[in-house]
Amino acid sequence: MDTIAIPVLNCPVDATVEIPVSKSITNRALLVAVLTPGNSILQNALFSEDWHLLSLAKRFQAL
């Protein structure tokens, strides 16, 4: 497997990413939102029990 070097950014990222809707992608996007400081907006997310539990983690992170 090849490795890819990812450069470290010295400034905040302000981006919009459009991807197909799926439960797996929704969970991954929510996980990234949980790990990212500040607010994140997920549109057209597929709601599931997994999504609900991850969203609770984001809310508790703010406490």
PQR file with spaces between the fields and no chain letter, atoms N, CA, C, O and H, PARSE charges and radii, in Angstrom:
ATOM       1  N    MET     1       0.848   -1.169    0.000 -0.4000 1.5000
ATOM       2  CA   MET     1       0.000    0.000    0.000 -0.0000 2.0000
ATOM       3  C    MET     1       0.898    1.238    0.000  0.5500 1.7000
ATOM       4  O    MET     1       1.842    1.329    0.785 -0.5500 1.4000
ATOM       5  N    ASP     2       0.599    2.175   -0.874 -0.4000 1.5000
ATOM       6  CA   ASP     2       1.353    3.419   -0.934 -0.0000 2.0000
ATOM       7  C    ASP     2       0.910    4.355    0.181  0.5500 1.7000
ATOM       8  O    ASP     2      -0.248    4.329    0.600 -0.5500 1.4000
ATOM       9  H    ASP     2      -0.168    2.101   -1.512  0.4000 1.0000
ATOM      10  N    THR     3       1.827    5.176    0.655 -0.4000 1.5000
ATOM      11  CA   THR     3       1.482    6.184    1.650 -0.0000 2.0000
ATOM      12  C    THR     3       1.391    7.544    0.963  0.5500 1.7000
ATOM      13  O    THR     3       2.056    7.802   -0.041 -0.5500 1.4000
ATOM      14  H    THR     3       2.767    5.197    0.315  0.4000 1.0000
ATOM      15  N    ILE     4       0.563    8.392    1.525 -0.4000 1.5000
ATOM      16  CA   ILE     4       0.371    9.736    0.990 -0.0000 2.0000
ATOM      17  C    ILE     4       0.685   10.726    2.101  0.5500 1.7000
ATOM      18  O    ILE     4       0.118   10.631    3.189 -0.5500 1.4000
ATOM      19  H    ILE     4       0.023    8.182    2.341  0.4000 1.0000
ATOM      20  N    ALA     5       1.567   11.660    1.848 -0.4000 1.5000
ATOM      21  CA   ALA     5       1.883   12.702    2.815 -0.0000 2.0000
ATOM      22  C    ALA     5       0.789   13.765    2.769  0.5500 1.7000
ATOM      23  O    ALA     5       0.455   14.280    1.702 -0.5500 1.4000
ATOM      24  H    ALA     5       2.028   11.736    0.963  0.4000 1.0000
ATOM      25  N    ILE     6       0.246   14.082    3.918 -0.4000 1.5000
ATOM      26  CA   ILE     6      -0.788   15.115    4.020 -0.0000 2.0000
ATOM      27  C    ILE     6      -0.169   16.303    4.747  0.5500 1.7000
ATOM      28  O    ILE     6       0.219   16.180    5.909 -0.5500 1.4000
ATOM      29  H    ILE     6       0.518   13.664    4.785  0.4000 1.0000
ATOM      30  N    PRO     7      -0.072   17.449    4.081 -0.5600 1.5000
ATOM      31  CA   PRO     7       0.561   18.610    4.711  0.2800 2.0000
ATOM      32  C    PRO     7      -0.301   19.166    5.842  0.5500 1.7000
ATOM      33  O    PRO     7      -1.529   19.082    5.798 -0.5500 1.4000
ATOM      34  N    VAL     8       0.346   19.726    6.840 -0.4000 1.5000
ATOM      35  CA   VAL     8      -0.347   20.375    7.956 -0.0000 2.0000
ATOM      36  C    VAL     8      -0.733   21.782    7.515  0.5500 1.7000
ATOM      37  O    VAL     8       0.093   22.519    6.976 -0.5500 1.4000
ATOM      38  H    VAL     8       1.343   19.795    6.876  0.4000 1.0000
ATOM      39  N    LEU     9      -1.986   22.151    7.745 -0.4000 1.5000
ATOM      40  CA   LEU     9      -2.446   23.486    7.381 -0.0000 2.0000
ATOM      41  C    LEU     9      -2.214   24.444    8.543  0.5500 1.7000
ATOM      42  O    LEU     9      -2.362   24.069    9.706 -0.5500 1.4000
ATOM      43  H    LEU     9      -2.657   21.553    8.183  0.4000 1.0000
ATOM      44  N    ASN    10      -1.856   25.655    8.226 -0.4000 1.5000
ATOM      45  CA   ASN    10      -1.608   26.666    9.249 -0.0000 2.0000
ATOM      46  C    ASN    10      -2.754   27.651    9.384  0.5500 1.7000
ATOM      47  O    ASN    10      -2.610   28.692   10.025 -0.5500 1.4000
ATOM      48  H    ASN    10      -1.735   25.959    7.282  0.4000 1.0000
ATOM      49  N    CYS    11      -3.899   27.326    8.779 -0.4000 1.5000
ATOM      50  CA   CYS    11      -5.062   28.198    8.869 -0.0000 2.0000
ATOM      51  C    CYS    11      -6.321   27.332    8.883  0.5500 1.7000
ATOM      52  O    CYS    11      -6.293   26.175    8.464 -0.5500 1.4000
ATOM      53  H    CYS    11      -4.016   26.481    8.258  0.4000 1.0000
ATOM      54  N    PRO    12      -7.432   27.907    9.371 -0.5600 1.5000
ATOM      55  CA   PRO    12      -8.690   27.144    9.389  0.2800 2.0000
ATOM      56  C    PRO    12      -9.156   26.804    7.972  0.5500 1.7000
ATOM      57  O    PRO    12      -8.853   27.512    7.012 -0.5500 1.4000
ATOM      58  N    VAL    13      -9.894   25.714    7.871 -0.4000 1.5000
ATOM      59  CA   VAL    13     -10.440   25.300    6.578 -0.0000 2.0000
ATOM      60  C    VAL    13     -11.908   25.717    6.529  0.5500 1.7000
ATOM      61  O    VAL    13     -12.680   25.407    7.436 -0.5500 1.4000
ATOM      62  H    VAL    13     -10.141   25.138    8.651  0.4000 1.0000
ATOM      63  N    ASP    14     -12.283   26.412    5.478 -0.4000 1.5000
ATOM      64  CA   ASP    14     -13.674   26.798    5.251 -0.0000 2.0000
ATOM      65  C    ASP    14     -14.073   26.169    3.923  0.5500 1.7000
ATOM      66  O    ASP    14     -13.711   26.673    2.859 -0.5500 1.4000
ATOM      67  H    ASP    14     -11.656   26.664    4.740  0.4000 1.0000
ATOM      68  N    ALA    15     -14.821   25.064    3.985 -0.4000 1.5000
ATOM      69  CA   ALA    15     -15.104   24.316    2.765 -0.0000 2.0000
ATOM      70  C    ALA    15     -16.503   23.727    2.793  0.5500 1.7000
ATOM      71  O    ALA    15     -17.091   23.522    3.855 -0.5500 1.4000
ATOM      72  H    ALA    15     -15.115   24.655    4.849  0.4000 1.0000
ATOM      73  N    THR    16     -17.013   23.464    1.621 -0.4000 1.5000
ATOM      74  CA   THR    16     -18.269   22.744    1.445 -0.0000 2.0000
ATOM      75  C    THR    16     -17.964   21.506    0.618  0.5500 1.7000
ATOM      76  O    THR    16     -17.344   21.587   -0.441 -0.5500 1.4000
ATOM      77  H    THR    16     -16.536   23.631    0.758  0.4000 1.0000
ATOM      78  N    VAL    17     -18.413   20.350    1.121 -0.4000 1.5000
ATOM      79  CA   VAL    17     -18.174   19.089    0.429 -0.0000 2.0000
ATOM      80  C    VAL    17     -19.524   18.446    0.154  0.5500 1.7000
ATOM      81  O    VAL    17     -20.317   18.246    1.074 -0.5500 1.4000
ATOM      82  H    VAL    17     -18.918   20.285    1.982  0.4000 1.0000
ATOM      83  N    GLU    18     -19.790   18.118   -1.118 -0.4000 1.5000
ATOM      84  CA   GLU    18     -21.036   17.453   -1.492 -0.0000 2.0000
ATOM      85  C    GLU    18     -20.728   16.016   -1.880  0.5500 1.7000
ATOM      86  O    GLU    18     -19.912   15.757   -2.765 -0.5500 1.4000
ATOM      87  H    GLU    18     -19.146   18.281   -1.865  0.4000 1.0000
ATOM      88  N    ILE    19     -21.393   15.087   -1.202 -0.4000 1.5000
ATOM      89  CA   ILE    19     -21.171   13.665   -1.443 -0.0000 2.0000
ATOM      90  C    ILE    19     -22.515   12.946   -1.488  0.5500 1.7000
ATOM      91  O    ILE    19     -23.501   13.478   -0.977 -0.5500 1.4000
ATOM      92  H    ILE    19     -22.055   15.297   -0.483  0.4000 1.0000
ATOM      93  N    PRO    20     -22.588   11.755   -2.080 -0.5600 1.5000
ATOM      94  CA   PRO    20     -23.843   10.996   -2.088  0.2800 2.0000
ATOM      95  C    PRO    20     -24.280   10.651   -0.655  0.5500 1.7000
ATOM      96  O    PRO    20     -23.449   10.471    0.236 -0.5500 1.4000
ATOM      97  N    VAL    21     -25.571   10.566   -0.462 -0.4000 1.5000
ATOM      98  CA   VAL    21     -26.115   10.274    0.866 -0.0000 2.0000
ATOM      99  C    VAL    21     -26.046    8.776    1.143  0.5500 1.7000
ATOM     100  O    VAL    21     -26.472    7.968    0.317 -0.5500 1.4000
ATOM     101  H    VAL    21     -26.246   10.712   -1.186  0.4000 1.0000
ATOM     102  N    SER    22     -25.510    8.408    2.306 -0.4000 1.5000
ATOM     103  CA   SER    22     -25.538    7.029    2.779 -0.0000 2.0000
ATOM     104  C    SER    22     -25.364    7.046    4.287  0.5500 1.7000
ATOM     105  O    SER    22     -24.872    8.022    4.853 -0.5500 1.4000
ATOM     106  H    SER    22     -25.164    9.065    2.977  0.4000 1.0000
ATOM     107  N    LYS    23     -25.771    5.964    4.934 -0.4000 1.5000
ATOM     108  CA   LYS    23     -25.638    5.873    6.382 -0.0000 2.0000
ATOM     109  C    LYS    23     -24.164    5.910    6.789  0.5500 1.7000
ATOM     110  O    LYS    23     -23.808    6.584    7.755 -0.5500 1.4000
ATOM     111  H    LYS    23     -26.171    5.171    4.474  0.4000 1.0000
ATOM     112  N    SER    24     -23.318    5.203    6.072 -0.4000 1.5000
ATOM     113  CA   SER    24     -21.890    5.172    6.402 -0.0000 2.0000
ATOM     114  C    SER    24     -21.259    6.548    6.263  0.5500 1.7000
ATOM     115  O    SER    24     -20.495    6.975    7.129 -0.5500 1.4000
ATOM     116  H    SER    24     -23.607    4.655    5.287  0.4000 1.0000
ATOM     117  N    ILE    25     -21.576    7.241    5.179 -0.4000 1.5000
ATOM     118  CA   ILE    25     -21.026    8.577    4.959 -0.0000 2.0000
ATOM     119  C    ILE    25     -21.549    9.535    6.025  0.5500 1.7000
ATOM     120  O    ILE    25     -20.797   10.371    6.526 -0.5500 1.4000
ATOM     121  H    ILE    25     -22.196    6.894    4.475  0.4000 1.0000
ATOM     122  N    THR    26     -22.823    9.422    6.377 -0.4000 1.5000
ATOM     123  CA   THR    26     -23.384   10.270    7.430 -0.0000 2.0000
ATOM     124  C    THR    26     -22.635   10.056    8.737  0.5500 1.7000
ATOM     125  O    THR    26     -22.287   11.024    9.414 -0.5500 1.4000
ATOM     126  H    THR    26     -23.434    8.742    5.971  0.4000 1.0000
ATOM     127  N    ASN    27     -22.381    8.802    9.102 -0.4000 1.5000
ATOM     128  CA   ASN    27     -21.662    8.518   10.354 -0.0000 2.0000
ATOM     129  C    ASN    27     -20.239    9.062   10.317  0.5500 1.7000
ATOM     130  O    ASN    27     -19.758    9.606   11.312 -0.5500 1.4000
ATOM     131  H    ASN    27     -22.664    8.016    8.552  0.4000 1.0000
ATOM     132  N    ARG    28     -19.571    8.923    9.196 -0.4000 1.5000
ATOM     133  CA   ARG    28     -18.198    9.443    9.078 -0.0000 2.0000
ATOM     134  C    ARG    28     -18.181   10.964    9.144  0.5500 1.7000
ATOM     135  O    ARG    28     -17.318   11.551    9.797 -0.5500 1.4000
ATOM     136  H    ARG    28     -19.962    8.482    8.388  0.4000 1.0000
ATOM     137  N    ALA    29     -19.130   11.598    8.472 -0.4000 1.5000
ATOM     138  CA   ALA    29     -19.207   13.060    8.505 -0.0000 2.0000
ATOM     139  C    ALA    29     -19.497   13.552    9.919  0.5500 1.7000
ATOM     140  O    ALA    29     -18.935   14.556   10.356 -0.5500 1.4000
ATOM     141  H    ALA    29     -19.831   11.121    7.942  0.4000 1.0000
ATOM     142  N    LEU    30     -20.366   12.855   10.627 -0.4000 1.5000
ATOM     143  CA   LEU    30     -20.673   13.243   12.003 -0.0000 2.0000
ATOM     144  C    LEU    30     -19.467   13.035   12.908  0.5500 1.7000
ATOM     145  O    LEU    30     -19.227   13.840   13.808 -0.5500 1.4000
ATOM     146  H    LEU    30     -20.822   12.039   10.272  0.4000 1.0000
ATOM     147  N    LEU    31     -18.713   11.978   12.688 -0.4000 1.5000
ATOM     148  CA   LEU    31     -17.501   11.746   13.469 -0.0000 2.0000
ATOM     149  C    LEU    31     -16.496   12.875   13.244  0.5500 1.7000
ATOM     150  O    LEU    31     -15.878   13.349   14.196 -0.5500 1.4000
ATOM     151  H    LEU    31     -18.909   11.324   11.958  0.4000 1.0000
ATOM     152  N    VAL    32     -16.330   13.305   12.005 -0.4000 1.5000
ATOM     153  CA   VAL    32     -15.443   14.439   11.718 -0.0000 2.0000
ATOM     154  C    VAL    32     -15.961   15.694   12.426  0.5500 1.7000
ATOM     155  O    VAL    32     -15.175   16.465   12.976 -0.5500 1.4000
ATOM     156  H    VAL    32     -16.832   12.920   11.231  0.4000 1.0000
ATOM     157  N    ALA    33     -17.272   15.899   12.413 -0.4000 1.5000
ATOM     158  CA   ALA    33     -17.858   17.060   13.092 -0.0000 2.0000
ATOM     159  C    ALA    33     -17.592   17.015   14.594  0.5500 1.7000
ATOM     160  O    ALA    33     -17.330   18.047   15.212 -0.5500 1.4000
ATOM     161  H    ALA    33     -17.910   15.273   11.966  0.4000 1.0000
ATOM     162  N    VAL    34     -17.660   15.820   15.180 -0.4000 1.5000
ATOM     163  CA   VAL    34     -17.396   15.680   16.620 -0.0000 2.0000
ATOM     164  C    VAL    34     -15.950   16.041   16.942  0.5500 1.7000
ATOM     165  O    VAL    34     -15.675   16.634   17.985 -0.5500 1.4000
ATOM     166  H    VAL    34     -17.873   14.982   14.677  0.4000 1.0000
ATOM     167  N    LEU    35     -15.036   15.690   16.063 -0.4000 1.5000
ATOM     168  CA   LEU    35     -13.612   15.923   16.308 -0.0000 2.0000
ATOM     169  C    LEU    35     -13.167   17.336   15.936  0.5500 1.7000
ATOM     170  O    LEU    35     -12.043   17.733   16.243 -0.5500 1.4000
ATOM     171  H    LEU    35     -15.259   15.208   15.216  0.4000 1.0000
ATOM     172  N    THR    36     -14.028   18.085   15.287 -0.4000 1.5000
ATOM     173  CA   THR    36     -13.686   19.432   14.827 -0.0000 2.0000
ATOM     174  C    THR    36     -14.218   20.468   15.808  0.5500 1.7000
ATOM     175  O    THR    36     -15.390   20.417   16.180 -0.5500 1.4000
ATOM     176  H    THR    36     -14.941   17.763   15.037  0.4000 1.0000
ATOM     177  N    PRO    37     -13.365   21.422   16.236 -0.5600 1.5000
ATOM     178  CA   PRO    37     -13.868   22.477   17.121  0.2800 2.0000
ATOM     179  C    PRO    37     -14.847   23.381   16.374  0.5500 1.7000
ATOM     180  O    PRO    37     -14.758   23.533   15.155 -0.5500 1.4000
ATOM     181  N    GLY    38     -15.760   23.965   17.099 -0.4000 1.5000
ATOM     182  CA   GLY    38     -16.736   24.865   16.482 -0.0000 2.0000
ATOM     183  C    GLY    38     -17.959   24.121   15.995  0.5500 1.7000
ATOM     184  O    GLY    38     -18.182   22.963   16.348 -0.5500 1.4000
ATOM     185  H    GLY    38     -15.832   23.842   18.088  0.4000 1.0000
ATOM     186  N    ASN    39     -18.746   24.798   15.181 -0.4000 1.5000
ATOM     187  CA   ASN    39     -19.993   24.238   14.673 -0.0000 2.0000
ATOM     188  C    ASN    39     -19.797   23.617   13.299  0.5500 1.7000
ATOM     189  O    ASN    39     -18.992   24.094   12.498 -0.5500 1.4000
ATOM     190  H    ASN    39     -18.565   25.738   14.894  0.4000 1.0000
ATOM     191  N    SER    40     -20.538   22.551   13.034 -0.4000 1.5000
ATOM     192  CA   SER    40     -20.552   21.912   11.726 -0.0000 2.0000
ATOM     193  C    SER    40     -22.000   21.734   11.306  0.5500 1.7000
ATOM     194  O    SER    40     -22.868   21.508   12.150 -0.5500 1.4000
ATOM     195  H    SER    40     -21.192   22.163   13.685  0.4000 1.0000
ATOM     196  N    ILE    41     -22.268   21.833   10.025 -0.4000 1.5000
ATOM     197  CA   ILE    41     -23.625   21.643    9.505 -0.0000 2.0000
ATOM     198  C    ILE    41     -23.609   20.444    8.568  0.5500 1.7000
ATOM     199  O    ILE    41     -22.847   20.410    7.602 -0.5500 1.4000
ATOM     200  H    ILE    41     -21.564   22.017    9.339  0.4000 1.0000
ATOM     201  N    LEU    42     -24.457   19.458    8.860 -0.4000 1.5000
ATOM     202  CA   LEU    42     -24.637   18.299    7.979 -0.0000 2.0000
ATOM     203  C    LEU    42     -26.040   18.395    7.387  0.5500 1.7000
ATOM     204  O    LEU    42     -27.031   18.417    8.117 -0.5500 1.4000
ATOM     205  H    LEU    42     -25.076   19.485    9.645  0.4000 1.0000
ATOM     206  N    GLN    43     -26.113   18.452    6.068 -0.4000 1.5000
ATOM     207  CA   GLN    43     -27.399   18.530    5.391 -0.0000 2.0000
ATOM     208  C    GLN    43     -27.680   17.208    4.688  0.5500 1.7000
ATOM     209  O    GLN    43     -26.760   16.531    4.230 -0.5500 1.4000
ATOM     210  H    GLN    43     -25.308   18.434    5.475  0.4000 1.0000
ATOM     211  N    ASN    44     -28.955   16.847    4.605 -0.4000 1.5000
ATOM     212  CA   ASN    44     -29.396   15.617    3.931 -0.0000 2.0000
ATOM     213  C    ASN    44     -28.799   14.359    4.565  0.5500 1.7000
ATOM     214  O    ASN    44     -28.532   13.374    3.876 -0.5500 1.4000
ATOM     215  H    ASN    44     -29.702   17.396    4.977  0.4000 1.0000
ATOM     216  N    ALA    45     -28.594   14.403    5.870 -0.4000 1.5000
ATOM     217  CA   ALA    45     -28.050   13.240    6.575 -0.0000 2.0000
ATOM     218  C    ALA    45     -29.119   12.157    6.707  0.5500 1.7000
ATOM     219  O    ALA    45     -30.309   12.453    6.808 -0.5500 1.4000
ATOM     220  H    ALA    45     -28.811   15.202    6.430  0.4000 1.0000
ATOM     221  N    LEU    46     -28.682   10.908    6.705 -0.4000 1.5000
ATOM     222  CA   LEU    46     -29.602    9.798    6.954 -0.0000 2.0000
ATOM     223  C    LEU    46     -29.644    9.537    8.459  0.5500 1.7000
ATOM     224  O    LEU    46     -28.609    9.276    9.071 -0.5500 1.4000
ATOM     225  H    LEU    46     -27.715   10.667    6.622  0.4000 1.0000
ATOM     226  N    PHE    47     -30.805    9.606    9.042 -0.4000 1.5000
ATOM     227  CA   PHE    47     -30.946    9.436   10.488 -0.0000 2.0000
ATOM     228  C    PHE    47     -31.051    7.962   10.838  0.5500 1.7000
ATOM     229  O    PHE    47     -31.762    7.201   10.181 -0.5500 1.4000
ATOM     230  H    PHE    47     -31.646    9.818    8.544  0.4000 1.0000
ATOM     231  N    SER    48     -30.330    7.571   11.888 -0.4000 1.5000
ATOM     232  CA   SER    48     -30.353    6.189   12.369 -0.0000 2.0000
ATOM     233  C    SER    48     -29.972    6.209   13.842  0.5500 1.7000
ATOM     234  O    SER    48     -29.645    7.262   14.388 -0.5500 1.4000
ATOM     235  H    SER    48     -29.753    8.189   12.421  0.4000 1.0000
ATOM     236  N    GLU    49     -30.011    5.055   14.481 -0.4000 1.5000
ATOM     237  CA   GLU    49     -29.594    4.979   15.884 -0.0000 2.0000
ATOM     238  C    GLU    49     -28.117    5.360   16.022  0.5500 1.7000
ATOM     239  O    GLU    49     -27.742    6.058   16.964 -0.5500 1.4000
ATOM     240  H    GLU    49     -30.277    4.199   14.038  0.4000 1.0000
ATOM     241  N    ASP    50     -27.284    4.905   15.089 -0.4000 1.5000
ATOM     242  CA   ASP    50     -25.860    5.270   15.108 -0.0000 2.0000
ATOM     243  C    ASP    50     -25.697    6.782   15.072  0.5500 1.7000
ATOM     244  O    ASP    50     -24.945    7.361   15.856 -0.5500 1.4000
ATOM     245  H    ASP    50     -27.589    4.338   14.324  0.4000 1.0000
ATOM     246  N    TRP    51     -26.418    7.413   14.142 -0.4000 1.5000
ATOM     247  CA   TRP    51     -26.337    8.859   13.980 -0.0000 2.0000
ATOM     248  C    TRP    51     -26.748    9.552   15.274  0.5500 1.7000
ATOM     249  O    TRP    51     -26.101   10.505   15.708 -0.5500 1.4000
ATOM     250  H    TRP    51     -27.028    6.942   13.505  0.4000 1.0000
ATOM     251  N    HIS    52     -27.817    9.073   15.879 -0.4000 1.5000
ATOM     252  CA   HIS    52     -28.318    9.666   17.123 -0.0000 2.0000
ATOM     253  C    HIS    52     -27.251    9.591   18.222  0.5500 1.7000
ATOM     254  O    HIS    52     -27.015   10.580   18.916 -0.5500 1.4000
ATOM     255  H    HIS    52     -28.342    8.299   15.526  0.4000 1.0000
ATOM     256  N    LEU    53     -26.614    8.448   18.384 -0.4000 1.5000
ATOM     257  CA   LEU    53     -25.592    8.294   19.423 -0.0000 2.0000
ATOM     258  C    LEU    53     -24.372    9.178   19.157  0.5500 1.7000
ATOM     259  O    LEU    53     -23.826    9.767   20.090 -0.5500 1.4000
ATOM     260  H    LEU    53     -26.805    7.645   17.820  0.4000 1.0000
ATOM     261  N    LEU    54     -23.942    9.276   17.915 -0.4000 1.5000
ATOM     262  CA   LEU    54     -22.818   10.150   17.586 -0.0000 2.0000
ATOM     263  C    LEU    54     -23.179   11.621   17.794  0.5500 1.7000
ATOM     264  O    LEU    54     -22.339   12.407   18.232 -0.5500 1.4000
ATOM     265  H    LEU    54     -24.385    8.798   17.157  0.4000 1.0000
ATOM     266  N    SER    55     -24.414   11.996   17.486 -0.4000 1.5000
ATOM     267  CA   SER    55     -24.822   13.386   17.687 -0.0000 2.0000
ATOM     268  C    SER    55     -24.850   13.729   19.175  0.5500 1.7000
ATOM     269  O    SER    55     -24.575   14.869   19.550 -0.5500 1.4000
ATOM     270  H    SER    55     -25.096   11.357   17.130  0.4000 1.0000
ATOM     271  N    LEU    56     -25.178   12.761   20.022 -0.4000 1.5000
ATOM     272  CA   LEU    56     -25.113   12.991   21.467 -0.0000 2.0000
ATOM     273  C    LEU    56     -23.679   13.263   21.906  0.5500 1.7000
ATOM     274  O    LEU    56     -23.445   14.095   22.783 -0.5500 1.4000
ATOM     275  H    LEU    56     -25.401   11.835   19.718  0.4000 1.0000
ATOM     276  N    ALA    57     -22.730   12.573   21.308 -0.4000 1.5000
ATOM     277  CA   ALA    57     -21.311   12.795   21.636 -0.0000 2.0000
ATOM     278  C    ALA    57     -20.921   14.237   21.302  0.5500 1.7000
ATOM     279  O    ALA    57     -20.182   14.862   22.063 -0.5500 1.4000
ATOM     280  H    ALA    57     -22.920   11.897   20.596  0.4000 1.0000
ATOM     281  N    LYS    58     -21.398   14.766   20.194 -0.4000 1.5000
ATOM     282  CA   LYS    58     -21.097   16.143   19.801 -0.0000 2.0000
ATOM     283  C    LYS    58     -21.686   17.112   20.820  0.5500 1.7000
ATOM     284  O    LYS    58     -21.047   18.102   21.177 -0.5500 1.4000
ATOM     285  H    LYS    58     -21.998   14.258   19.576  0.4000 1.0000
ATOM     286  N    ARG    59     -22.897   16.835   21.290 -0.4000 1.5000
ATOM     287  CA   ARG    59     -23.518   17.728   22.271 -0.0000 2.0000
ATOM     288  C    ARG    59     -22.773   17.702   23.590  0.5500 1.7000
ATOM     289  O    ARG    59     -22.577   18.750   24.205 -0.5500 1.4000
ATOM     290  H    ARG    59     -23.416   16.031   21.000  0.4000 1.0000
ATOM     291  N    PHE    60     -22.347   16.516   24.046 -0.4000 1.5000
ATOM     292  CA   PHE    60     -21.622   16.421   25.315 -0.0000 2.0000
ATOM     293  C    PHE    60     -20.242   17.034   25.211  0.5500 1.7000
ATOM     294  O    PHE    60     -19.696   17.491   26.216 -0.5500 1.4000
ATOM     295  H    PHE    60     -22.506   15.664   23.547  0.4000 1.0000
ATOM     296  N    GLN    61     -19.667   17.055   24.027 -0.4000 1.5000
ATOM     297  CA   GLN    61     -18.356   17.660   23.826 -0.0000 2.0000
ATOM     298  C    GLN    61     -18.417   19.159   24.143  0.5500 1.7000
ATOM     299  O    GLN    61     -17.434   19.739   24.603 -0.5500 1.4000
ATOM     300  H    GLN    61     -20.111   16.684   23.211  0.4000 1.0000
ATOM     301  N    ALA    62     -19.572   19.779   23.896 -0.4000 1.5000
ATOM     302  CA   ALA    62     -19.718   21.208   24.127 -0.0000 2.0000
ATOM     303  C    ALA    62     -19.779   21.551   25.609  0.5500 1.7000
ATOM     304  O    ALA    62     -19.587   22.711   25.975 -0.5500 1.4000
ATOM     305  H    ALA    62     -20.371   19.308   23.523  0.4000 1.0000
ATOM     306  N    LEU    63     -20.038   20.578   26.467 -0.4000 1.5000
ATOM     307  CA   LEU    63     -20.158   20.855   27.914 -0.0000 2.0000
ATOM     308  C    LEU    63     -18.817   21.084   28.556  0.5500 1.7000
ATOM     309  O    LEU    63     -18.743   21.328   29.761 -0.5500 1.4000
ATOM     310  H    LEU    63     -20.194   19.636   26.170  0.4000 1.0000
